[in-house]
Amino acid sequence: MNATIRSEKIDSTETDNNLAAVSEVEAGIRDFVRNDIAYLRRPATGAPSSGETALEPAQEATVNNVNSLIQRVAGTSLAEIENLISELEALRDLLHAEGQRVQREISGYAQLSQAAMKSTRMISDNVTQWKRSAEGLRNG
């Protein structure tokens, strides 16, 4: 019975040590990231605010280069997105116009079909009347 209690204490101690180690590593990573990118959060122009030190010229140049790169990439992406949007709008307008044209064509074909059916009925009725007249003349 003492052995099981003892092993549970060892397991819980190991777990506590592992959690402490994980917490330390996470804290170290957070500090590293904060220190690594802290200079990017500072304004590139103007006097440093209270509690901040001025950036070294090399750091300031790096920050300016990174900002310039981000603006170029973002600008290019935005321009491409705007071009894509305008192309899609033009395509939508084209599809809408083509849809209306197809509807007009279908309507025209439907009217033509109805007119052809009426003409066919009239011709059929006239032919039937002629047959009757011809039969009447033969018999009479």
Contacts in CASP RR format, 6 or more apart in sequence:
PFRMAT RR
TARGET T0000
AUTHOR 0000-0000-0000
METHOD contacts of the structure
MODEL  1
MNATIRSEKIDSTETDNNLAAVSEVEAGIRDFVRNDIAYLRRPATGAPSS
GETALEPAQEATVNNVNSLIQRVAGTSLAEIENLISELEALRDLLHAEGQ
RVQREISGYAQLSQAAMKSTRMISDNVTQWKRSAEGLRNG
39 55 0 8 1.000
39 59 0 8 1.000
39 63 0 8 1.000
40 63 0 8 1.000
40 66 0 8 1.000
42 48 0 8 1.000
42 49 0 8 1.000
42 52 0 8 1.000
42 55 0 8 1.000
42 63 0 8 1.000
43 49 0 8 1.000
44 55 0 8 1.000
44 60 0 8 1.000
44 63 0 8 1.000
44 64 0 8 1.000
44 67 0 8 1.000
47 54 0 8 1.000
48 54 0 8 1.000
48 55 0 8 1.000
55 63 0 8 1.000
END
